[in-house]
């Protein structure tokens, strides 16, 4: 995707709609797919990794994979 400037600006698709996934759109507008509180830095609980870190990290992976399957 490329940005389009001007009053009616936005984004222009760089490939056919059926090849653009929901995850492409989320990532191009700088929205993270991250359920962790630490943004993956493993410092969630007093500068240490919390006991549920792997759970949230695995959820991130599954959400990303699912959104990859959804196309325009």
PQR file of N, CA, C, O and H, with PARSE charges and radii, in Angstrom:
ATOM      1  N   UNK A   1       0.839  -1.178   0.000 -0.4000 1.5000
ATOM      2  CA  UNK A   1       0.000   0.000   0.000 -0.0000 2.0000
ATOM      3  C   UNK A   1       0.878   1.232   0.000  0.5500 1.7000
ATOM      4  O   UNK A   1       1.972   1.237   0.563 -0.5500 1.4000
ATOM      5  N   UNK A   2       0.394   2.249  -0.624 -0.4000 1.5000
ATOM      6  CA  UNK A   2       1.105   3.523  -0.614 -0.0000 2.0000
ATOM      7  C   UNK A   2       0.133   4.601  -0.159  0.5500 1.7000
ATOM      8  O   UNK A   2      -1.072   4.503  -0.387 -0.5500 1.4000
ATOM      9  H   UNK A   2      -0.495   2.246  -1.082  0.4000 1.0000
ATOM     10  N   UNK A   3       0.670   5.626   0.484 -0.4000 1.5000
ATOM     11  CA  UNK A   3      -0.217   6.686   0.962 -0.0000 2.0000
ATOM     12  C   UNK A   3      -0.507   7.664  -0.163  0.5500 1.7000
ATOM     13  O   UNK A   3       0.307   7.861  -1.065 -0.5500 1.4000
ATOM     14  H   UNK A   3       1.650   5.705   0.669  0.4000 1.0000
ATOM     15  N   UNK A   4      -1.676   8.267  -0.093 -0.4000 1.5000
ATOM     16  CA  UNK A   4      -2.116   9.248  -1.080 -0.0000 2.0000
ATOM     17  C   UNK A   4      -2.335  10.550  -0.329  0.5500 1.7000
ATOM     18  O   UNK A   4      -3.131  10.606   0.609 -0.5500 1.4000
ATOM     19  H   UNK A   4      -2.337   8.107   0.640  0.4000 1.0000
ATOM     20  N   UNK A   5      -1.638  11.584  -0.735 -0.4000 1.5000
ATOM     21  CA  UNK A   5      -1.753  12.879  -0.059 -0.0000 2.0000
ATOM     22  C   UNK A   5      -2.934  13.679  -0.599  0.5500 1.7000
ATOM     23  O   UNK A   5      -3.481  13.392  -1.664 -0.5500 1.4000
ATOM     24  H   UNK A   5      -0.992  11.539  -1.497  0.4000 1.0000
ATOM     25  N   UNK A   6      -3.296  14.673   0.163 -0.4000 1.5000
ATOM     26  CA  UNK A   6      -4.336  15.587  -0.286 -0.0000 2.0000
ATOM     27  C   UNK A   6      -5.586  15.475   0.549  0.5500 1.7000
ATOM     28  O   UNK A   6      -5.650  14.656   1.467 -0.5500 1.4000
ATOM     29  H   UNK A   6      -2.851  14.906   1.028  0.4000 1.0000
ATOM     30  N   UNK A   7      -6.596  16.297   0.243 -0.4000 1.5000
ATOM     31  CA  UNK A   7      -7.814  16.340   1.042 -0.0000 2.0000
ATOM     32  C   UNK A   7      -8.559  15.005   1.093  0.5500 1.7000
ATOM     33  O   UNK A   7      -9.179  14.679   2.105 -0.5500 1.4000
ATOM     34  H   UNK A   7      -6.544  16.962  -0.502  0.4000 1.0000
ATOM     35  N   UNK A   8      -8.501  14.248   0.026 -0.4000 1.5000
ATOM     36  CA  UNK A   8      -9.177  12.944   0.006 -0.0000 2.0000
ATOM     37  C   UNK A   8      -8.183  11.817   0.182  0.5500 1.7000
ATOM     38  O   UNK A   8      -8.436  10.688  -0.239 -0.5500 1.4000
ATOM     39  H   UNK A   8      -7.997  14.512  -0.796  0.4000 1.0000
ATOM     40  N   UNK A   9      -7.044  12.120   0.806 -0.4000 1.5000
ATOM     41  CA  UNK A   9      -5.949  11.163   0.930 -0.0000 2.0000
ATOM     42  C   UNK A   9      -6.329   9.889   1.653  0.5500 1.7000
ATOM     43  O   UNK A   9      -7.458   9.724   2.115 -0.5500 1.4000
ATOM     44  H   UNK A   9      -6.838  13.037   1.147  0.4000 1.0000
ATOM     45  N   UNK A  10      -5.392   9.020   1.739 -0.4000 1.5000
ATOM     46  CA  UNK A  10      -5.596   7.732   2.376 -0.0000 2.0000
ATOM     47  C   UNK A  10      -4.535   6.775   1.902  0.5500 1.7000
ATOM     48  O   UNK A  10      -3.353   7.118   1.862 -0.5500 1.4000
ATOM     49  H   UNK A  10      -4.475   9.154   1.364  0.4000 1.0000
ATOM     50  N   UNK A  11      -4.938   5.596   1.549 -0.4000 1.5000
ATOM     51  CA  UNK A  11      -4.007   4.582   1.069 -0.0000 2.0000
ATOM     52  C   UNK A  11      -4.484   4.022  -0.254  0.5500 1.7000
ATOM     53  O   UNK A  11      -5.685   3.897  -0.493 -0.5500 1.4000
ATOM     54  H   UNK A  11      -5.898   5.317   1.582  0.4000 1.0000
ATOM     55  N   UNK A  12      -3.550   3.690  -1.097 -0.4000 1.5000
ATOM     56  CA  UNK A  12      -3.845   3.074  -2.387 -0.0000 2.0000
ATOM     57  C   UNK A  12      -3.238   1.680  -2.368  0.5500 1.7000
ATOM     58  O   UNK A  12      -2.084   1.503  -1.977 -0.5500 1.4000
ATOM     59  H   UNK A  12      -2.574   3.791  -0.903  0.4000 1.0000
ATOM     60  N   UNK A  13      -4.008   0.700  -2.789 -0.4000 1.5000
ATOM     61  CA  UNK A  13      -3.534  -0.674  -2.783 -0.0000 2.0000
ATOM     62  C   UNK A  13      -2.460  -0.880  -3.841  0.5500 1.7000
ATOM     63  O   UNK A  13      -2.568  -0.387  -4.963 -0.5500 1.4000
ATOM     64  H   UNK A  13      -4.945   0.844  -3.107  0.4000 1.0000
ATOM     65  N   UNK A  14      -1.408  -1.628  -3.456 -0.4000 1.5000
ATOM     66  CA  UNK A  14      -0.315  -1.887  -4.374 -0.0000 2.0000
ATOM     67  C   UNK A  14      -0.452  -3.246  -5.051  0.5500 1.7000
ATOM     68  O   UNK A  14       0.343  -3.601  -5.921 -0.5500 1.4000
ATOM     69  H   UNK A  14      -1.320  -2.029  -2.544  0.4000 1.0000
ATOM     70  N   UNK A  15      -1.461  -3.995  -4.645 -0.4000 1.5000
ATOM     71  CA  UNK A  15      -1.712  -5.302  -5.260 -0.0000 2.0000
ATOM     72  C   UNK A  15      -3.218  -5.554  -5.267  0.5500 1.7000
ATOM     73  O   UNK A  15      -3.955  -4.837  -4.590 -0.5500 1.4000
ATOM     74  H   UNK A  15      -2.106  -3.707  -3.938  0.4000 1.0000
ATOM     75  N   UNK A  16      -3.690  -6.537  -6.003 -0.4000 1.5000
ATOM     76  CA  UNK A  16      -5.135  -6.796  -6.088 -0.0000 2.0000
ATOM     77  C   UNK A  16      -5.755  -7.036  -4.705  0.5500 1.7000
ATOM     78  O   UNK A  16      -5.098  -7.543  -3.796 -0.5500 1.4000
ATOM     79  H   UNK A  16      -3.091  -7.119  -6.553  0.4000 1.0000
ATOM     80  N   UNK A  17      -7.019  -6.666  -4.565 -0.4000 1.5000
ATOM     81  CA  UNK A  17      -7.716  -6.766  -3.280 -0.0000 2.0000
ATOM     82  C   UNK A  17      -7.673  -8.168  -2.694  0.5500 1.7000
ATOM     83  O   UNK A  17      -7.548  -8.322  -1.479 -0.5500 1.4000
ATOM     84  H   UNK A  17      -7.554  -6.254  -5.303  0.4000 1.0000
ATOM     85  N   UNK A  18      -7.774  -9.188  -3.528 -0.4000 1.5000
ATOM     86  CA  UNK A  18      -7.782 -10.551  -3.003 -0.0000 2.0000
ATOM     87  C   UNK A  18      -6.407 -10.993  -2.494  0.5500 1.7000
ATOM     88  O   UNK A  18      -6.269 -12.085  -1.944 -0.5500 1.4000
ATOM     89  H   UNK A  18      -7.875  -9.063  -4.515  0.4000 1.0000
ATOM     90  N   UNK A  19      -5.397 -10.147  -2.677 -0.4000 1.5000
ATOM     91  CA  UNK A  19      -4.057 -10.437  -2.160 -0.0000 2.0000
ATOM     92  C   UNK A  19      -3.689  -9.552  -0.967  0.5500 1.7000
ATOM     93  O   UNK A  19      -2.585  -9.654  -0.432 -0.5500 1.4000
ATOM     94  H   UNK A  19      -5.510  -9.260  -3.124  0.4000 1.0000
ATOM     95  N   UNK A  20      -4.614  -8.685  -0.552 -0.4000 1.5000
ATOM     96  CA  UNK A  20      -4.383  -7.798   0.588 -0.0000 2.0000
ATOM     97  C   UNK A  20      -5.114  -8.383   1.788  0.5500 1.7000
ATOM     98  O   UNK A  20      -6.335  -8.535   1.769 -0.5500 1.4000
ATOM     99  H   UNK A  20      -5.511  -8.602  -0.986  0.4000 1.0000
ATOM    100  N   UNK A  21      -4.360  -8.708   2.825 -0.4000 1.5000
ATOM    101  CA  UNK A  21      -4.974  -9.311   4.010 -0.0000 2.0000
ATOM    102  C   UNK A  21      -5.251  -8.249   5.075  0.5500 1.7000
ATOM    103  O   UNK A  21      -4.722  -7.138   5.029 -0.5500 1.4000
ATOM    104  H   UNK A  21      -3.368  -8.585   2.840  0.4000 1.0000
ATOM    105  N   UNK A  22      -6.088  -8.624   6.024 -0.4000 1.5000
ATOM    106  CA  UNK A  22      -6.397  -7.735   7.145 -0.0000 2.0000
ATOM    107  C   UNK A  22      -5.124  -7.391   7.912  0.5500 1.7000
ATOM    108  O   UNK A  22      -4.969  -6.264   8.383 -0.5500 1.4000
ATOM    109  H   UNK A  22      -6.518  -9.527   6.062  0.4000 1.0000
ATOM    110  N   UNK A  23      -4.211  -8.359   8.038 -0.4000 1.5000
ATOM    111  CA  UNK A  23      -2.964  -8.087   8.760 -0.0000 2.0000
ATOM    112  C   UNK A  23      -2.108  -7.080   8.000  0.5500 1.7000
ATOM    113  O   UNK A  23      -1.412  -6.281   8.627 -0.5500 1.4000
ATOM    114  H   UNK A  23      -4.337  -9.274   7.655  0.4000 1.0000
ATOM    115  N   UNK A  24      -2.138  -7.094   6.688 -0.4000 1.5000
ATOM    116  CA  UNK A  24      -1.405  -6.096   5.900 -0.0000 2.0000
ATOM    117  C   UNK A  24      -1.872  -4.690   6.269  0.5500 1.7000
ATOM    118  O   UNK A  24      -1.060  -3.789   6.481 -0.5500 1.4000
ATOM    119  H   UNK A  24      -2.704  -7.742   6.179  0.4000 1.0000
ATOM    120  N   UNK A  25      -3.162  -4.518   6.339 -0.4000 1.5000
ATOM    121  CA  UNK A  25      -3.735  -3.204   6.633 -0.0000 2.0000
ATOM    122  C   UNK A  25      -3.386  -2.766   8.049  0.5500 1.7000
ATOM    123  O   UNK A  25      -3.001  -1.618   8.271 -0.5500 1.4000
ATOM    124  H   UNK A  25      -3.822  -5.250   6.167  0.4000 1.0000
ATOM    125  N   UNK A  26      -3.521  -3.673   9.000 -0.4000 1.5000
ATOM    126  CA  UNK A  26      -3.215  -3.343  10.394 -0.0000 2.0000
ATOM    127  C   UNK A  26      -1.760  -2.928  10.540  0.5500 1.7000
ATOM    128  O   UNK A  26      -1.463  -1.949  11.225 -0.5500 1.4000
ATOM    129  H   UNK A  26      -3.834  -4.606   8.819  0.4000 1.0000
ATOM    130  N   UNK A  27      -0.862  -3.650   9.914 -0.4000 1.5000
ATOM    131  CA  UNK A  27       0.561  -3.349  10.046 -0.0000 2.0000
ATOM    132  C   UNK A  27       0.975  -2.074   9.317  0.5500 1.7000
ATOM    133  O   UNK A  27       1.849  -1.346   9.790 -0.5500 1.4000
ATOM    134  H   UNK A  27      -1.104  -4.445   9.358  0.4000 1.0000
ATOM    135  N   UNK A  28       0.350  -1.795   8.161 -0.4000 1.5000
ATOM    136  CA  UNK A  28       0.737  -0.600   7.397 -0.0000 2.0000
ATOM    137  C   UNK A  28       0.328   0.681   8.124  0.5500 1.7000
ATOM    138  O   UNK A  28       0.948   1.723   7.909 -0.5500 1.4000
ATOM    139  H   UNK A  28      -0.359  -2.386   7.776  0.4000 1.0000
ATOM    140  N   UNK A  29      -0.684   0.637   8.967 -0.4000 1.5000
ATOM    141  CA  UNK A  29      -1.089   1.826   9.725 -0.0000 2.0000
ATOM    142  C   UNK A  29      -0.479   1.824  11.125  0.5500 1.7000
ATOM    143  O   UNK A  29      -0.933   2.547  12.011 -0.5500 1.4000
ATOM    144  H   UNK A  29      -1.188  -0.208   9.142  0.4000 1.0000
ATOM    145  N   UNK A  30       0.553   1.001  11.313 -0.4000 1.5000
ATOM    146  CA  UNK A  30       1.332   0.944  12.558 -0.0000 2.0000
ATOM    147  C   UNK A  30       0.517   0.569  13.786  0.5500 1.7000
ATOM    148  O   UNK A  30       0.753   1.093  14.875 -0.5500 1.4000
ATOM    149  H   UNK A  30       0.922   0.413  10.593  0.4000 1.0000
ATOM    150  N   UNK A  31      -0.424  -0.319  13.620 -0.4000 1.5000
ATOM    151  CA  UNK A  31      -1.159  -0.855  14.755 -0.0000 2.0000
ATOM    152  C   UNK A  31      -0.554  -2.211  15.103  0.5500 1.7000
ATOM    153  O   UNK A  31      -0.586  -3.127  14.282 -0.5500 1.4000
ATOM    154  H   UNK A  31      -0.616  -0.744  12.736  0.4000 1.0000
ATOM    155  N   UNK A  32      -0.009  -2.351  16.291 -0.4000 1.5000
ATOM    156  CA  UNK A  32       0.603  -3.638  16.641 -0.0000 2.0000
ATOM    157  C   UNK A  32      -0.447  -4.705  16.920  0.5500 1.7000
ATOM    158  O   UNK A  32      -1.543  -4.410  17.397 -0.5500 1.4000
ATOM    159  H   UNK A  32       0.017  -1.607  16.959  0.4000 1.0000
ATOM    160  N   UNK A  33      -0.098  -5.928  16.619 -0.4000 1.5000
ATOM    161  CA  UNK A  33      -0.927  -7.067  17.009 -0.0000 2.0000
ATOM    162  C   UNK A  33      -0.209  -7.675  18.197  0.5500 1.7000
ATOM    163  O   UNK A  33       0.635  -8.559  18.046 -0.5500 1.4000
ATOM    164  H   UNK A  33       0.792  -6.167  16.231  0.4000 1.0000
ATOM    165  N   UNK A  34      -0.556  -7.188  19.388 -0.4000 1.5000
ATOM    166  CA  UNK A  34       0.190  -7.568  20.576 -0.0000 2.0000
ATOM    167  C   UNK A  34      -0.715  -7.574  21.800  0.5500 1.7000
ATOM    168  O   UNK A  34      -1.207  -6.530  22.228 -0.5500 1.4000
ATOM    169  H   UNK A  34      -1.241  -6.470  19.511  0.4000 1.0000
ATOM    170  N   UNK A  35      -0.928  -8.759  22.355 -0.4000 1.5000
ATOM    171  CA  UNK A  35      -1.752  -8.896  23.553 -0.0000 2.0000
ATOM    172  C   UNK A  35      -0.920  -8.847  24.829  0.5500 1.7000
ATOM    173  O   UNK A  35      -1.469  -8.888  25.930 -0.5500 1.4000
ATOM    174  H   UNK A  35      -0.529  -9.607  22.007  0.4000 1.0000
ATOM    175  N   UNK A  36       0.406  -8.759  24.688 -0.4000 1.5000
ATOM    176  CA  UNK A  36       1.248  -8.694  25.889 -0.0000 2.0000
ATOM    177  C   UNK A  36       1.248  -7.276  26.432  0.5500 1.7000
ATOM    178  O   UNK A  36       1.032  -6.320  25.688 -0.5500 1.4000
ATOM    179  H   UNK A  36       0.852  -8.726  23.794  0.4000 1.0000
ATOM    180  N   UNK A  37       1.490  -7.141  27.719 -0.4000 1.5000
ATOM    181  CA  UNK A  37       1.590  -5.809  28.323 -0.0000 2.0000
ATOM    182  C   UNK A  37       2.973  -5.209  28.109  0.5500 1.7000
ATOM    183  O   UNK A  37       3.164  -4.001  28.243 -0.5500 1.4000
ATOM    184  H   UNK A  37       1.666  -7.917  28.324  0.4000 1.0000
ATOM    185  N   UNK A  38       3.939  -6.069  27.774 -0.4000 1.5000
ATOM    186  CA  UNK A  38       5.337  -5.628  27.675 -0.0000 2.0000
ATOM    187  C   UNK A  38       5.781  -5.380  26.244  0.5500 1.7000
ATOM    188  O   UNK A  38       6.937  -5.026  26.010 -0.5500 1.4000
ATOM    189  H   UNK A  38       3.784  -7.051  27.666  0.4000 1.0000
ATOM    190  N   UNK A  39       4.887  -5.559  25.286 -0.4000 1.5000
ATOM    191  CA  UNK A  39       5.209  -5.420  23.860 -0.0000 2.0000
ATOM    192  C   UNK A  39       6.313  -6.382  23.445  0.5500 1.7000
ATOM    193  O   UNK A  39       7.145  -6.066  22.596 -0.5500 1.4000
ATOM    194  H   UNK A  39       3.948  -5.846  25.477  0.4000 1.0000
ATOM    195  N   UNK A  40       6.305  -7.567  24.062 -0.4000 1.5000
ATOM    196  CA  UNK A  40       7.255  -8.605  23.693 -0.0000 2.0000
ATOM    197  C   UNK A  40       8.620  -8.494  24.340  0.5500 1.7000
ATOM    198  O   UNK A  40       9.509  -9.289  24.035 -0.5500 1.4000
ATOM    199  H   UNK A  40       5.629  -7.824  24.752  0.4000 1.0000
ATOM    200  N   UNK A  41       8.810  -7.528  25.227 -0.4000 1.5000
ATOM    201  CA  UNK A  41      10.127  -7.302  25.826 -0.0000 2.0000
ATOM    202  C   UNK A  41      10.409  -8.205  27.037  0.5500 1.7000
ATOM    203  O   UNK A  41      11.526  -8.227  27.554 -0.5500 1.4000
ATOM    204  H   UNK A  41       8.088  -6.882  25.475  0.4000 1.0000
ATOM    205  N   UNK A  42       9.409  -8.933  27.473 -0.4000 1.5000
ATOM    206  CA  UNK A  42       9.537  -9.866  28.595 -0.0000 2.0000
ATOM    207  C   UNK A  42       9.908  -9.173  29.901  0.5500 1.7000
ATOM    208  O   UNK A  42      10.609  -9.750  30.733 -0.5500 1.4000
ATOM    209  H   UNK A  42       8.501  -8.915  27.053  0.4000 1.0000
ATOM    210  N   UNK A  43       9.443  -7.938  30.086 -0.4000 1.5000
ATOM    211  CA  UNK A  43       9.668  -7.220  31.336 -0.0000 2.0000
ATOM    212  C   UNK A  43       8.335  -6.843  31.985  0.5500 1.7000
ATOM    213  O   UNK A  43       8.195  -5.779  32.588 -0.5500 1.4000
ATOM    214  H   UNK A  43       8.874  -7.469  29.410  0.4000 1.0000
ATOM    215  N   UNK A  44       7.373  -7.734  31.846 -0.4000 1.5000
ATOM    216  CA  UNK A  44       5.989  -7.431  32.218 -0.0000 2.0000
ATOM    217  C   UNK A  44       5.727  -7.389  33.725  0.5500 1.7000
ATOM    218  O   UNK A  44       4.786  -6.726  34.162 -0.5500 1.4000
ATOM    219  H   UNK A  44       7.487  -8.598  31.356  0.4000 1.0000
ATOM    220  N   UNK A  45       6.520  -8.067  34.507 -0.4000 1.5000
ATOM    221  CA  UNK A  45       6.253  -8.157  35.945 -0.0000 2.0000
ATOM    222  C   UNK A  45       7.528  -7.820  36.713  0.5500 1.7000
ATOM    223  O   UNK A  45       8.415  -8.661  36.858 -0.5500 1.4000
ATOM    224  H   UNK A  45       7.284  -8.605  34.152  0.4000 1.0000
ATOM    225  N   UNK A  46       7.609  -6.596  37.198 -0.4000 1.5000
ATOM    226  CA  UNK A  46       8.805  -6.134  37.923 -0.0000 2.0000
ATOM    227  C   UNK A  46      10.080  -6.377  37.116  0.5500 1.7000
ATOM    228  O   UNK A  46      11.059  -6.916  37.631 -0.5500 1.4000
ATOM    229  H   UNK A  46       6.888  -5.914  37.080  0.4000 1.0000
ATOM    230  N   UNK A  47      10.055  -5.977  35.860 -0.4000 1.5000
ATOM    231  CA  UNK A  47      11.187  -6.147  34.934 -0.0000 2.0000
ATOM    232  C   UNK A  47      11.555  -7.597  34.664  0.5500 1.7000
ATOM    233  O   UNK A  47      12.662  -7.888  34.212 -0.5500 1.4000
ATOM    234  H   UNK A  47       9.259  -5.539  35.441  0.4000 1.0000
ATOM    235  N   UNK A  48      10.637  -8.497  34.938 -0.4000 1.5000
ATOM    236  CA  UNK A  48      10.837  -9.917  34.636 -0.0000 2.0000
ATOM    237  C   UNK A  48       9.658 -10.397  33.810  0.5500 1.7000
ATOM    238  O   UNK A  48       8.614  -9.748  33.746 -0.5500 1.4000
ATOM    239  H   UNK A  48       9.737  -8.260  35.305  0.4000 1.0000
ATOM    240  N   UNK A  49       9.841 -11.502  33.206 -0.4000 1.5000
ATOM    241  CA  UNK A  49       8.803 -12.127  32.395 -0.0000 2.0000
ATOM    242  C   UNK A  49       7.666 -12.626  33.297  0.5500 1.7000
ATOM    243  O   UNK A  49       7.913 -13.297  34.299 -0.5500 1.4000
ATOM    244  H   UNK A  49      10.689 -12.029  33.259  0.4000 1.0000
ATOM    245  N   UNK A  50       6.430 -12.297  32.938 -0.4000 1.5000
ATOM    246  CA  UNK A  50       5.282 -12.752  33.732 -0.0000 2.0000
ATOM    247  C   UNK A  50       4.973 -14.221  33.412  0.5500 1.7000
ATOM    248  O   UNK A  50       5.420 -14.749  32.394 -0.5500 1.4000
ATOM    249  H   UNK A  50       6.229 -11.752  32.124  0.4000 1.0000
ATOM    250  N   UNK A  51       4.216 -14.863  34.278 -0.4000 1.5000
ATOM    251  CA  UNK A  51       3.951 -16.296  34.097 -0.0000 2.0000
ATOM    252  C   UNK A  51       3.022 -16.573  32.916  0.5500 1.7000
ATOM    253  O   UNK A  51       2.958 -17.703  32.432 -0.5500 1.4000
ATOM    254  H   UNK A  51       3.852 -14.434  35.105  0.4000 1.0000
ATOM    255  N   UNK A  52       2.310 -15.559  32.454 -0.4000 1.5000
ATOM    256  CA  UNK A  52       1.397 -15.762  31.319 -0.0000 2.0000
ATOM    257  C   UNK A  52       1.966 -15.230  30.005  0.5500 1.7000
ATOM    258  O   UNK A  52       1.251 -15.158  29.005 -0.5500 1.4000
ATOM    259  H   UNK A  52       2.363 -14.641  32.847  0.4000 1.0000
ATOM    260  N   UNK A  53       3.222 -14.865  29.999 -0.4000 1.5000
ATOM    261  CA  UNK A  53       3.828 -14.271  28.802 -0.0000 2.0000
ATOM    262  C   UNK A  53       3.685 -15.174  27.571  0.5500 1.7000
ATOM    263  O   UNK A  53       3.295 -14.708  26.501 -0.5500 1.4000
ATOM    264  H   UNK A  53       3.803 -14.923  30.811  0.4000 1.0000
ATOM    265  N   UNK A  54       3.999 -16.456  27.723 -0.4000 1.5000
ATOM    266  CA  UNK A  54       3.899 -17.379  26.582 -0.0000 2.0000
ATOM    267  C   UNK A  54       2.475 -17.495  26.065  0.5500 1.7000
ATOM    268  O   UNK A  54       2.258 -17.622  24.860 -0.5500 1.4000
ATOM    269  H   UNK A  54       4.316 -16.834  28.593  0.4000 1.0000
ATOM    270  N   UNK A  55       1.505 -17.454  26.965 -0.4000 1.5000
ATOM    271  CA  UNK A  55       0.095 -17.516  26.565 -0.0000 2.0000
ATOM    272  C   UNK A  55      -0.239 -16.355  25.638  0.5500 1.7000
ATOM    273  O   UNK A  55      -0.830 -16.554  24.577 -0.5500 1.4000
ATOM    274  H   UNK A  55       1.681 -17.350  27.944  0.4000 1.0000
ATOM    275  N   UNK A  56       0.141 -15.140  26.038 -0.4000 1.5000
ATOM    276  CA  UNK A  56      -0.180 -13.949  25.239 -0.0000 2.0000
ATOM    277  C   UNK A  56       0.635 -13.912  23.956  0.5500 1.7000
ATOM    278  O   UNK A  56       0.133 -13.481  22.918 -0.5500 1.4000
ATOM    279  H   UNK A  56       0.622 -14.978  26.900  0.4000 1.0000
ATOM    280  N   UNK A  57       1.877 -14.355  24.012 -0.4000 1.5000
ATOM    281  CA  UNK A  57       2.705 -14.394  22.809 -0.0000 2.0000
ATOM    282  C   UNK A  57       2.119 -15.371  21.791  0.5500 1.7000
ATOM    283  O   UNK A  57       2.069 -15.071  20.599 -0.5500 1.4000
ATOM    284  H   UNK A  57       2.285 -14.705  24.855  0.4000 1.0000
ATOM    285  N   UNK A  58       1.679 -16.535  22.259 -0.4000 1.5000
ATOM    286  CA  UNK A  58       1.056 -17.507  21.351 -0.0000 2.0000
ATOM    287  C   UNK A  58      -0.265 -16.981  20.795  0.5500 1.7000
ATOM    288  O   UNK A  58      -0.604 -17.254  19.643 -0.5500 1.4000
ATOM    289  H   UNK A  58       1.720 -16.778  23.228  0.4000 1.0000
ATOM    290  N   UNK A  59      -1.007 -16.234  21.600 -0.4000 1.5000
ATOM    291  CA  UNK A  59      -2.241 -15.614  21.101 -0.0000 2.0000
ATOM    292  C   UNK A  59      -1.909 -14.623  19.987  0.5500 1.7000
ATOM    293  O   UNK A  59      -2.607 -14.580  18.974 -0.5500 1.4000
ATOM    294  H   UNK A  59      -0.731 -16.013  22.536  0.4000 1.0000
ATOM    295  N   UNK A  60      -0.859 -13.832  20.161 -0.4000 1.5000
ATOM    296  CA  UNK A  60      -0.428 -12.889  19.116 -0.0000 2.0000
ATOM    297  C   UNK A  60      -0.188 -13.617  17.796  0.5500 1.7000
ATOM    298  O   UNK A  60      -0.621 -13.164  16.737 -0.5500 1.4000
ATOM    299  H   UNK A  60      -0.292 -13.868  20.984  0.4000 1.0000
ATOM    300  N   UNK A  61       0.501 -14.740  17.876 -0.4000 1.5000
ATOM    301  CA  UNK A  61       0.817 -15.522  16.677 -0.0000 2.0000
ATOM    302  C   UNK A  61      -0.457 -16.022  16.012  0.5500 1.7000
ATOM    303  O   UNK A  61      -0.594 -15.938  14.792 -0.5500 1.4000
ATOM    304  H   UNK A  61       0.853 -15.108  18.737  0.4000 1.0000
ATOM    305  N   UNK A  62      -1.380 -16.537  16.796 -0.4000 1.5000
ATOM    306  CA  UNK A  62      -2.633 -17.069  16.240 -0.0000 2.0000
ATOM    307  C   UNK A  62      -3.492 -15.966  15.626  0.5500 1.7000
ATOM    308  O   UNK A  62      -4.080 -16.159  14.561 -0.5500 1.4000
ATOM    309  H   UNK A  62      -1.269 -16.605  17.787  0.4000 1.0000
ATOM    310  N   UNK A  63      -3.569 -14.816  16.287 -0.4000 1.5000
ATOM    311  CA  UNK A  63      -4.347 -13.691  15.742 -0.0000 2.0000
ATOM    312  C   UNK A  63      -3.716 -13.228  14.428  0.5500 1.7000
ATOM    313  O   UNK A  63      -4.423 -12.989  13.449 -0.5500 1.4000
ATOM    314  H   UNK A  63      -3.092 -14.659  17.151  0.4000 1.0000
ATOM    315  N   UNK A  64      -2.410 -13.104  14.406 -0.4000 1.5000
ATOM    316  CA  UNK A  64      -1.704 -12.704  13.182 -0.0000 2.0000
ATOM    317  C   UNK A  64      -1.986 -13.687  12.052  0.5500 1.7000
ATOM    318  O   UNK A  64      -2.313 -13.288  10.934 -0.5500 1.4000
ATOM    319  H   UNK A  64      -1.835 -13.298  15.202  0.4000 1.0000
ATOM    320  N   UNK A  65      -1.856 -14.986  12.359 -0.4000 1.5000
ATOM    321  CA  UNK A  65      -2.093 -16.013  11.337 -0.0000 2.0000
ATOM    322  C   UNK A  65      -3.536 -15.975  10.833  0.5500 1.7000
ATOM    323  O   UNK A  65      -3.779 -16.115   9.635 -0.5500 1.4000
ATOM    324  H   UNK A  65      -1.590 -15.310  13.267  0.4000 1.0000
ATOM    325  N   UNK A  66      -4.491 -15.786  11.744 -0.4000 1.5000
ATOM    326  CA  UNK A  66      -5.905 -15.713  11.352 -0.0000 2.0000
ATOM    327  C   UNK A  66      -6.161 -14.499  10.451  0.5500 1.7000
ATOM    328  O   UNK A  66      -6.833 -14.616   9.426 -0.5500 1.4000
ATOM    329  H   UNK A  66      -4.294 -15.673  12.717  0.4000 1.0000
ATOM    330  N   UNK A  67      -5.627 -13.343  10.833 -0.4000 1.5000
ATOM    331  CA  UNK A  67      -5.852 -12.129  10.040 -0.0000 2.0000
ATOM    332  C   UNK A  67      -5.161 -12.191   8.690  0.5500 1.7000
ATOM    333  O   UNK A  67      -5.547 -11.476   7.765 -0.5500 1.4000
ATOM    334  H   UNK A  67      -5.081 -13.248  11.666  0.4000 1.0000
ATOM    335  N   UNK A  68      -4.155 -13.025   8.563 -0.4000 1.5000
ATOM    336  CA  UNK A  68      -3.500 -13.236   7.275 -0.0000 2.0000
ATOM    337  C   UNK A  68      -4.447 -13.936   6.293  0.5500 1.7000
ATOM    338  O   UNK A  68      -4.354 -13.738   5.082 -0.5500 1.4000
ATOM    339  H   UNK A  68      -3.841 -13.606   9.314  0.4000 1.0000
ATOM    340  N   UNK A  69      -5.348 -14.746   6.824 -0.4000 1.5000
ATOM    341  CA  UNK A  69      -6.289 -15.493   5.985 -0.0000 2.0000
ATOM    342  C   UNK A  69      -7.450 -14.648   5.463  0.5500 1.7000
ATOM    343  O   UNK A  69      -8.099 -15.020   4.485 -0.5500 1.4000
ATOM    344  H   UNK A  69      -5.424 -14.907   7.808  0.4000 1.0000
ATOM    345  N   UNK A  70      -7.706 -13.537   6.098 -0.4000 1.5000
ATOM    346  CA  UNK A  70      -8.831 -12.665   5.720 -0.0000 2.0000
ATOM    347  C   UNK A  70      -8.342 -11.645   4.690  0.5500 1.7000
ATOM    348  O   UNK A  70      -7.448 -10.849   4.977 -0.5500 1.4000
ATOM    349  H   UNK A  70      -7.178 -13.235   6.892  0.4000 1.0000
ATOM    350  N   UNK A  71      -8.922 -11.671   3.508 -0.4000 1.5000
ATOM    351  CA  UNK A  71      -8.534 -10.718   2.467 -0.0000 2.0000
ATOM    352  C   UNK A  71      -9.708  -9.824   2.099  0.5500 1.7000
ATOM    353  O   UNK A  71     -10.864 -10.114   2.405 -0.5500 1.4000
ATOM    354  H   UNK A  71      -9.648 -12.317   3.274  0.4000 1.0000
ATOM    355  N   UNK A  72      -9.375  -8.738   1.438 -0.4000 1.5000
ATOM    356  CA  UNK A  72     -10.416  -7.810   0.986 -0.0000 2.0000
ATOM    357  C   UNK A  72     -11.242  -8.423  -0.116  0.5500 1.7000
ATOM    358  O   UNK A  72     -12.167  -7.788  -0.621 -0.5500 1.4000
ATOM    359  H   UNK A  72      -8.435  -8.502   1.189  0.4000 1.0000
TER
END
